[in-house]
Amino acid sequence: MPRQFSLADGGKIHAVGLGTWQLEGNQGREAMVHALKSGYRMLDCAFSYGNQALVAEAIEQSGVAREDLFIVDKLANTWHSAAEECLDRTLAALKTDTLDLWLMHWPSPLNHHGNHPKCPTLPDGTVDFEKNWNYVKTWQTMIEIQKRRPEVKRLGVANFGIKELEAISVTGVLPLVNQVELHPSCNQENLHKYCIQKGIQLVAYSPLGSTGSALLHDPNLKAIAKKNNATVAQCLLSWGVANGWPVIPRSSSPDRLDQNLDILELSKEDVDAISRIGKASPKRYVTAPWHTFEEIV
Ligand code: NDP
């Protein structure tokens, strides 16, 4: 199976990365150190995860050299109108001079001066969006920042559907990556076809179906896993890599971290069977009050 995928700028992205959302405290840091020592080289981070300093400590403790890592980070929703400051804080917290990939976390600019750092609300309880701002303007800003800041190696987006990708194409610069929820129950078939045509690499977040995933308990998936002498998680991740996208699973357990790095060569029959299982139970596990998603197809 491929260990890396090629990006439209000629760069490479690892087939398996470590999701760092909710990796917190000593257990989170130890999980990250274990992952790095075991061979993970791509870290999926975000300003809004609030654990960038922990990621920096883990990198230092692991002894892995910065130049051997591919660090992804994301511009937070409440920082669209102050993107460069978010970048500076990110670089400082991660103790790094560069980001290999900087993503717009959501196409959802929220009030930078609102009543909450992640999800500000108006007095009537609705989401407080940034006034006189939109995500196309954010994308243009990120493009301008990248032109003058060599710290930003590549630009991408997350949680973008076809409508949003079309909207930002007016800037003349397409994202290299679109990171979206992607697993058999949320297979993003149309978005995948569109991204292939445009040279945008999809990256699968929540590739196991996130916390409390029903997919991990699916009897048909269990049968495929047994046949392959593997776990359901390995089959889910291997299905993603076989379909052509990197996966960024998260785990706080050393055993599961090792397991998730071990991608199998699934037969075409098994890949197709896993696709059918997911289609029978379409589901998004990640939703957010600030965004309306397109239908999953
Ligand atoms: P995942 O799909 O990676 O699932 C994580 C859950 O699966 C945890 O409960 C974990 O528990 C469990 N797990 C992990 N490995 C195994 C295994 N081998 N067997 C059984 N259970 C397992 O969920 P996430 O939602 O965290 O997605 C992954 C990453 O994607 C995030 O960490 C984040 O970096 C990124 N992401 C990005 C988003 C965006 O908006 N761009 C949104 C959501 C996620 P345990 O820890 O006990 O192993």
Residues whose N, C-alpha, C, O or C-beta is under 5 A from the ligand:
A	BS01	NDP	G19 T20 W21 D44 H105 A158 Q179 Y205 S206 P207 L208 G209 S210 T211 G212 A233 I248 P249 R250 S251 S252 S253 R256 Q259
